[in-house]
Amino acid sequence: MKQITQYTCHMKADQRPSVKEPLDLSPLVGDWVNTKPDSSYLVRLVLTEQDGRLLLRVFGANEPDPIDWGEVEAVPYAAGTSTVARGFHAFYNQEGIERHLVANEKQEILVIQSYTRYLDGSDRTSHIGREFYHR
């Protein structure tokens, strides 16, 4: 068996200074609606702040009522050297379906990339998606 060696490499971006203050989550917090009303994926999401944590609740496309995926904790990220949150990553594991949601916010538009993998034996193809949201 071949041994794999992993190295830790640091980039200029890794040299961010430590800060004691939490990220400002306000640019992300709110009720976000898909800009495409006939989306077949995520129609709405709600981001809230609770005790300094960012919580995400997603609603999937379904008629007559959207499917509530439930609430998970999202990991917020700042851009550059700012302490203002401009994106997040969240993970849903729902009965054999894994979904990673990666988002960034700019000028009050939230862009979400989704990565879906099926582990439920259905032989469905893993896929990605990208959609836009506004408040």
TIFIFI-880167 format. One record per residue: x, y, z of N, C-alpha, C in turn; residue number from 1; residue in three letters. Coordinates in nm, 3 decimals. Layout:
<pts>
PT     nxx     nyy     nzz    caxx    cayy    cazz     cxx     cyy     czz num residuo
PT       X       Y       Z       X       Y       Z       X       Y       Z NUM     ALA
...
</pts>
This chain:
<pts>
PT     nxx     nyy     nzz    caxx    cayy    cazz     cxx     cyy     czz num residuo
PT   0.084  -0.117   0.000   0.000   0.000   0.000   0.090   0.124   0.000   1     MET
PT   0.058   0.217  -0.087   0.136   0.339  -0.099   0.098   0.437   0.011   2     LYS
PT   0.197   0.493   0.076   0.173   0.591   0.182   0.159   0.730   0.120   3     GLN
PT   0.060   0.803   0.167   0.038   0.940   0.119   0.085   1.037   0.226   4     ILE
PT   0.169   1.130   0.185   0.218   1.232   0.277   0.144   1.362   0.250   5     THR
PT   0.092   1.422   0.355   0.024   1.551   0.341   0.110   1.659   0.404   6     GLN
PT   0.113   1.773   0.340   0.190   1.886   0.390   0.096   2.001   0.421   7     TYR
PT   0.132   2.076   0.521   0.057   2.196   0.553   0.126   2.312   0.483   8     THR
PT   0.051   2.381   0.401   0.104   2.496   0.329   0.026   2.619   0.371   9     CYS
PT   0.093   2.727   0.390   0.028   2.851   0.428   0.039   2.950   0.313  10     HIS
PT  -0.070   3.021   0.290  -0.073   3.124   0.187  -0.079   3.260   0.255  11     MET
PT  -0.064   3.362   0.178  -0.072   3.498   0.231  -0.205   3.521   0.303  12     LYS
PT  -0.313   3.463   0.250  -0.445   3.479   0.312  -0.451   3.415   0.451  13     ALA
PT  -0.364   3.319   0.479  -0.362   3.252   0.609  -0.299   3.338   0.718  14     ASP
PT  -0.244   3.451   0.681  -0.174   3.536   0.776  -0.266   3.641   0.837  15     GLN
PT  -0.394   3.613   0.837  -0.491   3.707   0.895  -0.462   3.723   1.044  16     ARG
PT  -0.475   3.844   1.097  -0.453   3.864   1.241  -0.567   3.804   1.323  17     PRO
PT  -0.536   3.762   1.444  -0.639   3.713   1.534  -0.722   3.829   1.584  18     SER
PT  -0.852   3.805   1.600  -0.941   3.908   1.654  -1.025   3.845   1.763  19     VAL
PT  -1.057   3.925   1.863  -1.137   3.875   1.974  -1.285   3.901   1.955  20     LYS
PT  -1.318   3.992   1.864  -1.458   4.024   1.843  -1.522   3.925   1.745  21     GLU
PT  -1.648   3.890   1.767  -1.716   3.797   1.676  -1.746   3.865   1.543  22     PRO
PT  -1.772   3.785   1.443  -1.810   3.840   1.313  -1.946   3.909   1.323  23     LEU
PT  -1.961   4.016   1.249  -2.090   4.084   1.235  -2.173   4.003   1.136  24     ASP
PT  -2.278   3.939   1.183  -2.360   3.852   1.100  -2.474   3.924   1.030  25     LEU
PT  -2.493   4.052   1.059  -2.611   4.125   1.010  -2.630   4.124   0.858  26     SER
PT  -2.523   4.126   0.775  -2.548   4.122   0.630  -2.614   3.993   0.582  27     PRO
PT  -2.605   3.887   0.662  -2.660   3.758   0.622  -2.798   3.731   0.683  28     LEU
PT  -2.824   3.788   0.799  -2.947   3.759   0.872  -3.068   3.814   0.798  29     VAL
PT  -3.171   3.730   0.786  -3.295   3.773   0.723  -3.364   3.661   0.650  30     GLY
PT  -3.475   3.697   0.588  -3.556   3.605   0.510  -3.521   3.628   0.363  31     ASP
PT  -3.465   3.526   0.298  -3.418   3.537   0.160  -3.508   3.455   0.068  32     TRP
PT  -3.545   3.513  -0.046  -3.635   3.450  -0.142  -3.562   3.434  -0.275  33     VAL
PT  -3.583   3.321  -0.340  -3.520   3.294  -0.469  -3.565   3.398  -0.571  34     ASN
PT  -3.471   3.449  -0.651  -3.506   3.547  -0.754  -3.581   3.482  -0.870  35     THR
PT  -3.575   3.351  -0.875  -3.644   3.275  -0.981  -3.768   3.209  -0.919  36     LYS
PT  -3.886   3.267  -0.937  -4.007   3.216  -0.871  -4.039   3.070  -0.901  37     PRO
PT  -3.999   3.020  -1.018  -4.031   2.882  -1.054  -3.914   2.786  -1.029  38     ASP
PT  -3.829   2.820  -0.934  -3.715   2.735  -0.901  -3.763   2.594  -0.864  39     SER
PT  -3.685   2.496  -0.903  -3.717   2.358  -0.867  -3.631   2.309  -0.751  40     SER
PT  -3.558   2.404  -0.687  -3.470   2.363  -0.579  -3.505   2.436  -0.449  41     TYR
PT  -3.430   2.537  -0.414  -3.455   2.611  -0.290  -3.537   2.735  -0.321  42     LEU
PT  -3.652   2.749  -0.255  -3.737   2.864  -0.284  -3.719   2.976  -0.181  43     VAL
PT  -3.674   2.939  -0.062  -3.662   3.038   0.045  -3.567   2.986   0.151  44     ARG
PT  -3.500   3.079   0.218  -3.419   3.042   0.333  -3.422   3.154   0.434  45     LEU
PT  -3.407   3.114   0.560  -3.410   3.210   0.670  -3.282   3.194   0.750  46     VAL
PT  -3.208   3.303   0.765  -3.086   3.306   0.846  -3.112   3.389   0.970  47     LEU
PT  -3.083   3.332   1.086  -3.100   3.403   1.212  -2.972   3.395   1.293  48     THR
PT  -2.960   3.487   1.387  -2.847   3.486   1.480  -2.900   3.451   1.617  49     GLU
PT  -2.836   3.356   1.682  -2.876   3.317   1.817  -2.749   3.293   1.899  50     GLN
PT  -2.730   3.373   2.001  -2.613   3.361   2.089  -2.482   3.363   2.010  51     ASP
PT  -2.476   3.450   1.908  -2.354   3.463   1.829  -2.337   3.357   1.722  52     GLY
PT  -2.433   3.267   1.711  -2.426   3.161   1.609  -2.519   3.196   1.493  53     ARG
PT  -2.482   3.150   1.374  -2.564   3.170   1.255  -2.644   3.043   1.229  54     LEU
PT  -2.776   3.056   1.226  -2.864   2.940   1.204  -2.935   2.955   1.071  55     LEU
PT  -2.949   2.843   1.000  -3.007   2.841   0.867  -3.126   2.746   0.864  56     LEU
PT  -3.236   2.793   0.806  -3.354   2.708   0.780  -3.385   2.724   0.631  57     ARG
PT  -3.394   2.612   0.560  -3.412   2.611   0.415  -3.548   2.550   0.380  58     VAL
PT  -3.608   2.601   0.274  -3.735   2.550   0.224  -3.718   2.511   0.078  59     PHE
PT  -3.740   2.382   0.049  -3.725   2.328  -0.085  -3.853   2.341  -0.165  60     GLY
PT  -3.838   2.348  -0.297  -3.952   2.362  -0.387  -4.045   2.241  -0.377  61     ALA
PT  -4.173   2.267  -0.365  -4.276   2.164  -0.359  -4.412   2.232  -0.367  62     ASN
PT  -4.506   2.170  -0.432  -4.642   2.223  -0.439  -4.735   2.134  -0.359  63     GLU
PT  -4.827   2.186  -0.283  -4.858   2.328  -0.270  -4.772   2.401  -0.166  64     PRO
PT  -4.702   2.327  -0.079  -4.623   2.392   0.026  -4.476   2.352   0.016  65     ASP
PT  -4.385   2.449   0.032  -4.242   2.418   0.031  -4.206   2.319   0.143  66     PRO
PT  -4.100   2.242   0.121  -4.053   2.144   0.218  -3.953   2.210   0.313  67     ILE
PT  -3.983   2.207   0.442  -3.896   2.263   0.544  -3.785   2.162   0.572  68     ASP
PT  -3.661   2.197   0.539  -3.546   2.109   0.561  -3.503   2.106   0.708  69     TRP
PT  -3.554   2.197   0.787  -3.512   2.206   0.926  -3.400   2.308   0.942  70     GLY
PT  -3.358   2.324   1.065  -3.258   2.426   1.098  -3.124   2.360   1.130  71     GLU
PT  -3.018   2.417   1.075  -2.882   2.372   1.104  -2.796   2.495   1.134  72     VAL
PT  -2.685   2.472   1.199  -2.590   2.581   1.223  -2.505   2.599   1.097  73     GLU
PT  -2.487   2.723   1.058  -2.404   2.758   0.942  -2.275   2.820   0.993  74     ALA
PT  -2.167   2.796   0.924  -2.037   2.854   0.960  -2.019   2.982   0.879  75     VAL
PT  -2.013   3.098   0.946  -1.997   3.224   0.873  -1.851   3.249   0.836  76     PRO
PT  -1.831   3.324   0.728  -1.696   3.359   0.681  -1.691   3.508   0.648  77     TYR
PT  -1.579   3.570   0.680  -1.555   3.710   0.644  -1.480   3.714   0.511  78     ALA
PT  -1.485   3.828   0.446  -1.410   3.848   0.322  -1.292   3.939   0.351  79     ALA
PT  -1.177   3.902   0.301  -1.057   3.984   0.322  -1.023   3.994   0.469  80     GLY
PT  -0.988   4.114   0.513  -0.950   4.135   0.653  -1.066   4.190   0.736  81     THR
PT  -1.184   4.192   0.680  -1.302   4.244   0.747  -1.346   4.151   0.860  82     SER
PT  -1.425   4.204   0.952  -1.489   4.121   1.055  -1.640   4.114   1.030  83     THR
PT  -1.679   4.142   0.906  -1.820   4.136   0.866  -1.841   4.007   0.787  84     VAL
PT  -1.939   3.928   0.826  -1.968   3.801   0.757  -2.026   3.830   0.619  85     ALA
PT  -1.968   3.767   0.519  -2.013   3.784   0.381  -2.045   3.651   0.313  86     ARG
PT  -2.038   3.544   0.391  -2.071   3.414   0.335  -2.085   3.310   0.444  87     GLY
PT  -2.126   3.190   0.405  -2.139   3.082   0.502  -2.133   2.947   0.432  88     PHE
PT  -2.114   2.846   0.511  -2.118   2.706   0.467  -2.210   2.632   0.562  89     HIS
PT  -2.296   2.546   0.509  -2.386   2.466   0.593  -2.397   2.327   0.533  90     ALA
PT  -2.432   2.232   0.618  -2.441   2.093   0.576  -2.571   2.032   0.624  91     PHE
PT  -2.642   1.966   0.532  -2.763   1.891   0.565  -2.739   1.744   0.530  92     TYR
PT  -2.774   1.655   0.621  -2.769   1.512   0.596  -2.910   1.459   0.621  93     ASN
PT  -2.980   1.427   0.513  -3.122   1.392   0.524  -3.149   1.254   0.463  94     GLN
PT  -3.150   1.153   0.549  -3.187   1.018   0.508  -3.118   0.974   0.379  95     GLU
PT  -2.987   0.976   0.380  -2.911   0.928   0.265  -2.886   1.031   0.157  96     GLY
PT  -2.919   1.155   0.182  -2.890   1.262   0.087  -2.807   1.367   0.161  97     ILE
PT  -2.685   1.389   0.112  -2.597   1.491   0.171  -2.601   1.615   0.085  98     GLU
PT  -2.617   1.729   0.153  -2.620   1.856   0.081  -2.529   1.956   0.150  99     ARG
PT  -2.436   2.009   0.074  -2.350   2.118   0.122  -2.400   2.246   0.055 100     HIS
PT  -2.423   2.348   0.134  -2.464   2.478   0.081  -2.352   2.577   0.112 101     LEU
PT  -2.303   2.644   0.009  -2.196   2.742   0.023  -2.249   2.872  -0.035 102     VAL
PT  -2.242   2.979   0.043  -2.304   3.104   0.000  -2.211   3.222   0.016 103     ALA
PT  -2.234   3.322  -0.067  -2.170   3.452  -0.047  -2.271   3.562  -0.076 104     ASN
PT  -2.256   3.672  -0.003  -2.347   3.786  -0.016  -2.269   3.905  -0.071 105     GLU
PT  -2.329   3.973  -0.167  -2.270   4.097  -0.220  -2.383   4.185  -0.269 106     LYS
PT  -2.382   4.308  -0.223  -2.480   4.408  -0.262  -2.623   4.356  -0.243 107     GLN
PT  -2.646   4.291  -0.128  -2.777   4.242  -0.086  -2.833   4.132  -0.175 108     GLU
PT  -2.746   4.063  -0.247  -2.782   3.943  -0.322  -2.704   3.828  -0.261 109     ILE
PT  -2.774   3.720  -0.230  -2.711   3.601  -0.173  -2.703   3.496  -0.284 110     LEU
PT  -2.582   3.450  -0.311  -2.560   3.347  -0.412  -2.532   3.216  -0.338 111     VAL
PT  -2.610   3.113  -0.368  -2.590   2.984  -0.302  -2.553   2.879  -0.405 112     ILE
PT  -2.441   2.814  -0.378  -2.402   2.696  -0.455  -2.438   2.576  -0.369 113     GLN
PT  -2.501   2.479  -0.429  -2.539   2.359  -0.356  -2.471   2.239  -0.421 114     SER
PT  -2.428   2.148  -0.335  -2.363   2.025  -0.379  -2.440   1.910  -0.315 115     TYR
PT  -2.503   1.828  -0.399  -2.589   1.721  -0.350  -2.532   1.585  -0.390 116     THR
PT  -2.527   1.495  -0.291  -2.477   1.358  -0.314  -2.579   1.260  -0.258 117     ARG
PT  -2.615   1.161  -0.339  -2.714   1.062  -0.299  -2.644   0.935  -0.251 118     TYR
PT  -2.671   0.898  -0.127  -2.614   0.778  -0.067  -2.725   0.681  -0.026 119     LEU
PT  -2.841   0.696  -0.090  -2.960   0.620  -0.051  -2.985   0.498  -0.139 120     ASP
PT  -2.888   0.464  -0.224  -2.904   0.348  -0.310  -2.989   0.372  -0.433 121     GLY
PT  -3.027   0.495  -0.459  -3.116   0.526  -0.572  -3.040   0.540  -0.704 122     SER
PT  -2.908   0.540  -0.699  -2.823   0.556  -0.819  -2.844   0.689  -0.890 123     ASP
PT  -2.898   0.788  -0.819  -2.911   0.921  -0.878  -2.773   0.986  -0.886 124     ARG
PT  -2.753   1.070  -0.983  -2.625   1.136  -1.004  -2.608   1.254  -0.909 125     THR
PT  -2.492   1.263  -0.847  -2.461   1.380  -0.764  -2.463   1.503  -0.855 126     SER
PT  -2.502   1.618  -0.798  -2.513   1.737  -0.883  -2.485   1.864  -0.804 127     HIS
PT  -2.462   1.969  -0.880  -2.442   2.101  -0.820  -2.552   2.193  -0.871 128     ILE
PT  -2.574   2.301  -0.797  -2.671   2.402  -0.838  -2.622   2.538  -0.793 129     GLY
PT  -2.673   2.642  -0.853  -2.636   2.779  -0.816  -2.757   2.867  -0.840 130     ARG
PT  -2.801   2.935  -0.732  -2.917   3.021  -0.744  -2.896   3.150  -0.664 131     GLU
PT  -2.981   3.248  -0.691  -2.966   3.382  -0.636  -3.089   3.418  -0.552 132     PHE
PT  -3.066   3.491  -0.443  -3.171   3.523  -0.347  -3.166   3.671  -0.308 133     TYR
PT  -3.281   3.725  -0.275  -3.290   3.864  -0.226  -3.383   3.866  -0.105 134     HIS
PT  -3.373   3.975  -0.028  -3.463   3.989   0.088  -3.590   4.058   0.049 135     ARG
</pts>
